[in-house]
């Protein structure tokens, strides 16, 4: 089996060992005092039985409990949480294997954007001389199932995308709360052979989504061994509050033995401290809370430490992704996850820019060059996101794929070996004894074998951004023409027979 992702040889440790211990101690102190505010009774019962102190309260119309979690409860959960977690895939060659004691980084998509931004080339005539020229015109549309299916198909053909989180919020008229989950998971699974990861909007649809995945995998045991679908739960509402409905999902997924991300996403300056110590200590405490609940529900269940910290703009409190603090937060959280030997889910590649261009390229390259140096196992939001997480652009995803290829190349091993030294001496001797004394033929051999990076492939005839965008659009259309790798017909038939709420128009074999 091949192994996706790229090894980071020596992960950058932003924090010293002493600083890691300070954050760990601060997080553990926070979990004891003030503790967490929990709105889910079953979680409270499990925590109290494990040794936590519980005090009932009321928050508006809701029952709630202040829960003081002692260090021993956290330690016990970390002892049972596995350091190795696998995200399965329809094509076993595309499995993502995470090992908290390794340093392999995988890149994926997300988040559920509201808009699809696609280039539509248009021809314009110059008022001055009548000369015609093609320019990229941006067309913005509301997200729907068709766009989601197209984005999954595109993702399947982007060689540097390792896992898929749906990146379009479907807003079709025939999508409701009661049928959204089954349709978005089917649209994803039917168009990509890589790991599919996602959240569940309606707890009542969890069994149906898992049922689809069982049919694809070949049964419940087969799904546990090859979890073609994994899950994300935002069980924590920052600061330090456990959401009842999401905790219910987390516990159910844990008991099924399927991988789940504990995603915590506070905003520095509003729902978390803005300084690095305060932010990371709170994120860490929130992630540990989710891990504890997960492990109390099913010791040994596959769980992933999820950190999605952002910083607030101080003028309007909107998210800011393209700033240095964003990298600081995420790199430090990756180091904390490695300290606990739990796989880490992190974030990079989001742009604050609203359209593809210079600002988007700078912000994206800045974060997904810096964050992977800390070697988180999963880096999501890395493909096609613009305007923070509001817009998905397929052309931007094509460009991001190339730029992530550069990042992966950056982390390649040096190739400094005794055998390589012998070859170098031989090549230099040959060149020095030749009449031209040039290394071009050797460089071309390396280029053909992938030993050196090919350079930027989207440069237009004219040296301007419009030409680059048109080249990206052309490449996107080429990838869209690739034959979709849909689920087999018998599998689709079984899924549609057994899954209420699936829209017939999604069946690729329907007459």
C-alpha positions as CSV (number, residue, x, y, z in Angstrom):
1,X,0.0,0.0,0.0
2,X,1.3,3.4,-0.9
3,X,1.5,6.1,1.8
4,X,0.1,9.6,1.0
5,X,1.4,12.8,2.5
6,X,4.9,14.0,3.0
7,X,7.4,13.3,5.8
8,X,8.7,16.4,7.7
9,X,12.2,15.3,8.6
10,X,12.7,17.5,11.7
11,X,9.4,19.1,12.9
12,X,9.9,22.7,13.9
13,X,9.3,23.1,17.7
14,X,8.1,26.6,18.3
15,X,7.8,25.8,22.0
16,X,10.6,24.7,24.3
17,X,10.0,21.7,26.5
18,X,9.5,24.1,29.4
19,X,6.9,26.1,27.5
20,X,5.0,22.9,26.5
21,X,4.9,22.0,30.1
22,X,3.6,25.4,31.0
23,X,0.8,25.2,28.5
24,X,0.0,21.6,29.6
25,X,-0.2,22.7,33.2
26,X,-2.3,25.8,32.4
27,X,-4.8,23.7,30.4
28,X,-5.1,21.1,33.2
29,X,-5.6,23.9,35.7
30,X,-8.4,25.4,33.5
31,X,-10.1,22.1,33.3
32,X,-10.2,22.0,37.1
33,X,-11.0,25.6,37.7
34,X,-13.2,27.1,36.3
35,X,-13.8,23.7,34.6
36,X,-16.1,23.2,31.7
37,X,-19.8,24.1,31.3
38,X,-21.5,21.0,30.0
39,X,-25.0,20.9,28.5
40,X,-25.0,17.1,27.9
41,X,-26.2,14.9,30.8
42,X,-24.7,11.6,29.6
43,X,-21.3,13.3,29.3
44,X,-21.7,14.7,32.8
45,X,-22.6,11.2,34.1
46,X,-19.5,9.6,32.5
47,X,-17.2,12.4,33.7
48,X,-18.6,12.2,37.3
49,X,-18.2,8.4,37.4
50,X,-14.6,8.8,36.2
51,X,-13.8,11.2,39.1
52,X,-14.9,14.7,38.0
53,X,-16.7,17.1,40.4
54,X,-20.1,18.2,39.1
55,X,-22.3,21.1,40.1
56,X,-25.8,21.5,38.5
57,X,-26.8,25.0,37.3
58,X,-29.1,26.6,34.8
59,X,-28.2,28.6,31.7
60,X,-31.3,30.4,30.5
61,X,-33.9,27.6,29.7
62,X,-31.3,24.8,29.7
63,X,-30.0,22.5,32.3
64,X,-26.2,22.6,32.6
65,X,-23.5,21.4,34.8
66,X,-20.1,22.9,35.9
67,X,-17.7,20.0,35.7
68,X,-14.2,20.1,37.2
69,X,-12.1,17.5,35.5
70,X,-9.0,16.4,37.5
71,X,-5.7,15.6,35.8
72,X,-6.0,11.9,36.4
73,X,-9.1,11.7,34.3
74,X,-7.3,13.4,31.4
75,X,-4.2,11.2,31.8
76,X,-6.4,8.0,31.7
77,X,-8.0,9.2,28.5
78,X,-4.7,10.0,26.9
79,X,-3.4,6.6,27.9
80,X,-6.2,4.8,26.0
81,X,-6.3,7.2,22.9
82,X,-4.4,5.5,20.0
83,X,-1.4,7.3,18.6
84,X,-2.1,5.8,15.2
85,X,-5.4,6.4,13.3
86,X,-6.3,5.5,9.7
87,X,-8.7,7.3,7.4
88,X,-10.0,4.7,5.0
89,X,-10.7,5.3,1.3
90,X,-12.6,3.6,-1.6
91,X,-9.2,3.1,-3.2
92,X,-7.0,1.5,-0.5
93,X,-4.0,3.2,-2.2
94,X,-5.4,6.5,-1.0
95,X,-5.7,5.7,2.7
96,X,-4.3,8.3,5.1
97,X,-2.3,6.8,7.9
98,X,-1.6,9.1,10.8
99,X,1.0,8.3,13.5
100,X,1.5,10.9,16.3
101,X,5.0,9.5,16.8
102,X,5.9,10.0,13.1
103,X,5.8,13.3,11.3
104,X,3.8,12.8,8.1
105,X,1.7,15.7,6.9
106,X,-1.4,15.3,4.7
107,X,-3.3,18.1,2.9
108,X,-7.1,18.3,2.4
109,X,-10.1,20.5,1.6
110,X,-12.9,22.2,3.6
111,X,-14.9,24.2,4.7
112,X,-18.6,24.4,3.7
113,X,-18.5,27.6,1.7
114,X,-21.6,29.4,0.8
115,X,-20.4,30.5,-2.7
116,X,-18.8,28.9,-5.8
117,X,-16.6,31.3,-7.7
118,X,-15.7,30.2,-11.2
119,X,-14.0,31.9,-14.1
120,X,-15.9,32.5,-17.3
121,X,-13.7,33.7,-20.1
122,X,-15.2,36.6,-22.0
123,X,-14.1,38.4,-25.1
124,X,-14.0,42.2,-25.1
125,X,-13.3,44.6,-27.9
126,X,-11.1,47.7,-27.3
127,X,-12.9,51.0,-27.8
128,X,-9.6,52.4,-29.1
129,X,-8.7,50.1,-31.9
130,X,-11.3,47.3,-31.9
131,X,-8.8,44.7,-31.0
132,X,-10.4,41.7,-29.2
133,X,-9.0,40.1,-26.1
134,X,-10.1,37.4,-23.7
135,X,-10.4,38.3,-20.0
136,X,-11.3,36.1,-17.0
137,X,-14.7,37.2,-15.6
138,X,-15.7,35.9,-12.1
139,X,-19.1,34.3,-11.8
140,X,-20.3,33.8,-8.2
141,X,-23.1,31.3,-7.4
142,X,-24.8,29.9,-4.4
143,X,-23.6,26.5,-3.4
144,X,-25.5,23.4,-4.5
145,X,-25.2,19.6,-4.8
146,X,-23.9,19.9,-8.4
147,X,-21.1,22.1,-7.3
148,X,-20.3,19.8,-4.4
149,X,-20.1,16.8,-6.8
150,X,-17.9,18.7,-9.2
151,X,-15.6,19.8,-6.4
152,X,-15.2,16.2,-5.1
153,X,-14.5,15.0,-8.7
154,X,-11.9,17.8,-9.0
155,X,-10.3,16.8,-5.7
156,X,-10.0,13.2,-6.9
157,X,-7.8,14.5,-9.7
158,X,-5.6,16.8,-7.7
159,X,-2.6,14.7,-6.9
160,X,-1.6,16.7,-3.8
161,X,-5.0,16.5,-2.1
162,X,-4.9,13.7,0.4
163,X,-8.4,13.8,2.0
164,X,-11.7,15.5,1.2
165,X,-13.9,17.6,3.5
166,X,-16.9,18.9,1.6
167,X,-16.2,22.5,0.6
168,X,-19.6,23.6,-0.7
169,X,-22.7,24.3,1.5
170,X,-25.6,22.8,-0.5
171,X,-28.5,25.2,-0.7
172,X,-30.8,23.4,-3.2
173,X,-34.6,23.8,-2.7
174,X,-35.1,20.0,-2.2
175,X,-32.4,19.8,0.5
176,X,-33.8,20.0,4.0
177,X,-32.5,19.3,7.6
178,X,-34.0,15.8,7.3
179,X,-32.1,14.8,4.2
180,X,-29.0,17.0,3.9
181,X,-26.5,14.6,5.5
182,X,-27.2,11.6,3.4
183,X,-27.1,13.6,0.2
184,X,-23.9,15.5,0.9
185,X,-22.1,12.4,2.0
186,X,-23.3,10.4,-1.0
187,X,-22.3,13.3,-3.4
188,X,-18.8,13.2,-1.9
189,X,-18.4,9.4,-1.7
190,X,-19.7,8.9,-5.2
191,X,-17.1,11.3,-6.8
192,X,-13.9,10.6,-4.9
193,X,-11.8,7.6,-4.0
194,X,-9.9,9.4,-1.3
195,X,-10.9,9.6,2.4
196,X,-14.1,11.5,3.0
197,X,-14.3,13.4,6.3
198,X,-17.3,15.5,7.5
199,X,-19.7,16.7,10.1
200,X,-23.2,15.5,10.8
201,X,-25.9,18.2,10.9
202,X,-28.7,16.0,12.2
203,X,-28.0,13.2,14.7
204,X,-30.9,11.2,13.4
205,X,-29.1,10.8,10.0
206,X,-25.8,9.4,11.5
207,X,-26.9,5.8,11.3
208,X,-28.0,6.3,7.6
209,X,-24.7,7.9,6.7
210,X,-22.8,5.1,8.4
211,X,-25.1,2.6,6.7
212,X,-24.1,4.0,3.3
213,X,-20.4,3.7,4.3
214,X,-21.0,0.1,5.4
215,X,-22.4,-0.8,2.0
216,X,-19.4,0.7,0.3
217,X,-16.9,-0.9,2.6
218,X,-18.6,-4.3,2.7
219,X,-20.0,-4.4,6.2
220,X,-19.7,-2.9,9.7
221,X,-16.4,-4.7,10.6
222,X,-15.0,-3.9,7.1
223,X,-15.9,-0.2,7.7
224,X,-14.1,-0.2,11.0
225,X,-11.0,-1.6,9.3
226,X,-11.4,0.8,6.3
227,X,-13.4,3.8,7.4
228,X,-14.2,5.3,4.1
229,X,-16.1,7.9,6.0
230,X,-14.7,9.7,9.1
231,X,-16.3,12.4,11.1
232,X,-15.7,15.9,12.6
233,X,-17.5,17.1,15.8
234,X,-17.4,20.6,17.0
235,X,-18.3,19.4,20.5
236,X,-16.9,22.5,22.2
237,X,-18.4,25.9,21.9
238,X,-15.7,28.3,23.0
239,X,-14.9,29.1,25.6
240,X,-15.0,25.7,27.4
241,X,-18.7,24.7,26.8
242,X,-19.8,21.2,25.7
243,X,-22.7,21.3,23.3
244,X,-25.4,18.7,24.0
245,X,-26.3,17.6,20.5
246,X,-22.7,17.4,19.3
247,X,-21.6,15.5,22.4
248,X,-24.3,13.0,21.6
249,X,-22.9,12.6,18.1
250,X,-19.3,12.3,19.4
251,X,-20.3,9.5,21.9
252,X,-22.2,7.6,19.2
253,X,-19.3,7.8,16.7
254,X,-16.9,6.7,19.4
255,X,-19.0,3.6,20.2
256,X,-19.1,2.7,16.5
257,X,-15.3,2.7,16.5
258,X,-15.0,5.2,13.7
259,X,-12.4,8.0,13.5
260,X,-13.6,11.4,14.7
261,X,-11.9,14.9,14.9
262,X,-12.5,16.9,18.1
263,X,-12.6,20.3,16.3
264,X,-12.2,23.4,18.5
265,X,-12.2,26.7,16.8
266,X,-12.0,29.7,19.1
267,X,-11.4,33.2,17.9
268,X,-8.5,35.0,19.6
269,X,-9.8,38.3,20.9
270,X,-13.5,37.3,21.3
271,X,-14.0,33.7,22.4
272,X,-10.4,33.0,23.5
273,X,-7.4,35.1,24.6
274,X,-5.6,36.7,21.7
275,X,-2.1,36.1,23.1
276,X,-0.4,32.8,22.1
277,X,-0.2,31.3,25.5
278,X,-3.9,32.0,26.4
279,X,-5.2,30.8,23.0
280,X,-3.2,27.6,22.9
281,X,-3.9,26.8,26.5
282,X,-7.7,27.2,25.9
283,X,-7.6,25.2,22.6
284,X,-5.6,22.5,24.3
285,X,-8.1,22.3,27.2
286,X,-11.0,22.1,24.8
287,X,-9.4,19.4,22.7
288,X,-8.6,17.4,25.8
289,X,-12.2,17.7,26.9
290,X,-13.4,16.1,23.7
291,X,-10.8,13.4,23.9
292,X,-11.8,12.6,27.4
293,X,-15.5,12.2,26.5
294,X,-14.6,10.2,23.5
295,X,-12.4,7.8,25.4
296,X,-14.9,7.4,28.3
297,X,-17.5,6.4,25.8
298,X,-15.2,3.8,24.2
299,X,-11.6,3.4,25.4
300,X,-9.3,3.0,22.4
301,X,-11.6,4.6,19.9
302,X,-9.8,6.5,17.1
303,X,-9.7,10.2,17.9
304,X,-7.9,13.2,16.5
305,X,-6.9,16.4,18.3
306,X,-8.5,19.2,16.2
307,X,-7.2,22.7,16.4
308,X,-8.7,25.5,14.2
309,X,-7.8,28.6,16.1
310,X,-8.2,32.0,14.3
311,X,-7.6,35.6,15.3
312,X,-10.2,38.3,15.3
313,X,-9.9,41.6,13.4
314,X,-10.0,44.3,16.0
315,X,-12.2,46.6,13.9
316,X,-15.1,44.2,13.1
317,X,-14.3,40.9,14.9
318,X,-14.3,39.0,11.7
319,X,-11.8,36.0,11.4
320,X,-8.3,36.7,10.2
321,X,-6.4,33.8,8.6
322,X,-3.5,35.4,6.7
323,X,-1.7,36.8,9.7
324,X,1.4,35.5,11.6
325,X,-0.5,34.8,14.8
326,X,-2.6,32.2,12.9
327,X,0.6,30.3,12.2
328,X,1.8,30.7,15.8
329,X,-1.5,29.2,17.1
330,X,-1.5,26.2,14.8
331,X,2.1,25.4,15.0
332,X,2.0,25.4,18.8
333,X,-1.2,23.2,18.9
334,X,0.5,20.7,16.6
335,X,3.3,20.5,19.0
336,X,0.9,19.9,21.9
337,X,-0.8,17.1,20.1
338,X,2.5,15.4,19.5
339,X,3.3,15.9,23.2
340,X,0.2,13.8,24.0
341,X,0.9,11.3,21.2
342,X,-2.5,12.0,19.6
343,X,-2.8,12.6,15.8
344,X,-3.4,16.3,15.0
345,X,-5.9,18.0,12.6
346,X,-4.7,21.6,11.8
347,X,-5.4,24.4,9.4
348,X,-3.5,26.3,6.7
349,X,-4.1,27.7,3.2
350,X,-7.0,30.0,3.9
351,X,-7.0,33.4,2.3
352,X,-8.7,36.6,3.5
353,X,-8.7,37.7,-0.2
354,X,-12.0,37.5,-2.0
355,X,-10.7,36.6,-5.4
356,X,-7.7,34.7,-6.8
357,X,-4.7,37.0,-7.1
358,X,-1.6,38.3,-5.4
359,X,-3.1,38.7,-1.9
360,X,-4.6,35.2,-2.0
361,X,-1.3,33.7,-3.2
362,X,0.8,35.5,-0.5
363,X,-1.6,34.6,2.4
364,X,-2.0,31.0,1.3
365,X,1.7,30.3,0.7
366,X,2.6,32.0,3.9
367,X,0.4,29.7,6.1
368,X,0.8,26.4,4.3
369,X,4.5,26.8,4.1
370,X,4.8,27.7,7.8
371,X,2.3,25.4,9.5
372,X,3.4,22.1,8.0
373,X,6.9,22.7,9.4
374,X,5.3,21.8,12.8
375,X,4.2,18.5,11.2
376,X,0.4,18.3,12.0
377,X,-1.0,15.0,10.6
378,X,-3.9,16.7,8.7
379,X,-3.9,20.2,7.2
380,X,-7.4,21.1,6.1
381,X,-8.8,24.3,4.4
382,X,-5.8,24.0,2.0
383,X,-7.6,24.0,-1.4
384,X,-9.6,26.7,-3.1
385,X,-10.8,28.7,-0.1
386,X,-11.2,32.5,-0.5
387,X,-12.8,35.3,1.5
388,X,-11.9,33.4,4.7
389,X,-14.1,30.3,4.4
390,X,-17.0,31.9,2.5
391,X,-16.0,31.1,-1.1
392,X,-14.6,28.1,-3.0
393,X,-12.9,28.7,-6.3
394,X,-12.0,25.6,-8.4
395,X,-9.3,27.6,-10.3
396,X,-7.8,28.6,-7.0
397,X,-7.9,24.9,-5.9
398,X,-5.9,24.0,-9.1
399,X,-3.3,26.7,-8.2
400,X,-3.2,25.6,-4.5
401,X,-2.6,22.0,-5.7
402,X,0.6,23.2,-7.5
403,X,1.7,25.4,-4.5
404,X,1.2,22.5,-2.1
405,X,3.3,20.4,-4.4
406,X,6.0,23.0,-3.9
407,X,5.5,22.7,-0.1
408,X,5.8,18.9,-0.3
409,X,8.9,19.3,-2.4
410,X,10.3,21.6,0.2
411,X,10.2,18.8,2.8
412,X,11.9,16.3,0.6
413,X,15.0,14.6,2.1
414,X,18.3,16.2,1.2
415,X,19.6,13.1,-0.6
416,X,23.0,13.4,1.0
417,X,24.3,9.8,1.1
418,X,27.6,8.1,0.5
419,X,26.2,6.6,-2.7
420,X,25.1,10.1,-3.9
421,X,28.6,11.5,-3.1
422,X,30.2,8.8,-5.3
423,X,27.8,9.7,-8.2
424,X,28.5,13.5,-7.7
425,X,32.3,12.9,-8.0
426,X,31.7,10.9,-11.2
427,X,29.5,13.5,-12.7
428,X,31.9,16.4,-11.9
429,X,34.8,14.5,-13.4
430,X,32.8,13.8,-16.6
431,X,31.8,17.4,-17.0
432,X,35.3,18.7,-16.4
433,X,36.6,16.3,-19.0
434,X,34.0,17.4,-21.6
435,X,34.6,20.3,-24.0
436,X,31.5,22.3,-22.8
437,X,31.8,21.8,-19.0
438,X,28.0,22.1,-18.6
439,X,25.6,20.1,-16.3
440,X,22.5,20.7,-18.4
441,X,22.1,17.1,-19.6
442,X,22.3,15.8,-16.0
443,X,19.7,18.4,-14.8
444,X,17.3,17.4,-17.6
445,X,17.6,13.7,-16.5
446,X,16.6,14.8,-13.0
447,X,13.7,16.9,-14.2
448,X,12.3,13.9,-16.2
449,X,12.6,11.7,-13.1
450,X,11.0,14.2,-10.8
451,X,14.2,14.9,-9.0
452,X,13.8,18.7,-9.4
453,X,10.7,20.8,-9.4
454,X,9.2,21.7,-12.8
455,X,8.5,25.4,-12.0
456,X,5.3,27.4,-12.5
457,X,3.1,25.9,-15.2
458,X,0.4,28.6,-15.5
459,X,2.5,31.4,-17.0
460,X,0.6,33.0,-20.0
461,X,2.0,34.6,-23.1
462,X,1.6,38.0,-21.6
463,X,3.2,38.7,-18.2
464,X,0.0,39.5,-16.4
465,X,-2.4,38.0,-13.9
466,X,-5.3,37.6,-16.3
467,X,-3.3,35.2,-18.4
468,X,-2.5,33.1,-15.4
469,X,-6.1,32.9,-14.4
470,X,-7.1,31.9,-17.9
471,X,-4.5,29.1,-17.8
472,X,-5.8,27.9,-14.4
473,X,-9.4,27.8,-15.9
474,X,-8.1,25.8,-18.8
475,X,-6.5,23.3,-16.5
476,X,-9.6,23.1,-14.3
477,X,-11.7,22.2,-17.4
478,X,-9.2,19.6,-18.4
479,X,-9.5,17.9,-15.0
480,X,-13.3,18.1,-15.1
481,X,-13.3,16.2,-18.3
482,X,-11.6,13.2,-16.6
483,X,-14.0,10.3,-16.3
484,X,-15.6,10.2,-12.9
485,X,-14.8,7.2,-10.7
486,X,-18.4,6.7,-9.4
487,X,-19.4,3.9,-7.0
488,X,-20.3,0.7,-8.8
489,X,-23.8,0.3,-10.0
490,X,-24.8,-2.5,-7.6
491,X,-23.4,-0.5,-4.7
492,X,-25.4,2.6,-5.8
493,X,-28.5,0.4,-6.1
494,X,-28.2,-1.0,-2.6
495,X,-27.5,2.5,-1.1
496,X,-30.6,4.0,-2.8
497,X,-32.8,1.1,-1.7
498,X,-31.7,1.3,1.9
499,X,-31.2,5.0,2.5
500,X,-34.3,7.2,2.9
501,X,-34.0,10.8,1.7
502,X,-31.5,10.3,-1.1
503,X,-32.4,12.4,-4.1
504,X,-32.7,10.2,-7.2
505,X,-31.0,12.8,-9.4
506,X,-27.7,12.0,-7.6
507,X,-27.8,8.4,-8.9
508,X,-25.4,8.2,-11.8
509,X,-27.1,5.1,-13.2
510,X,-30.7,6.4,-13.0
511,X,-32.5,6.4,-16.4
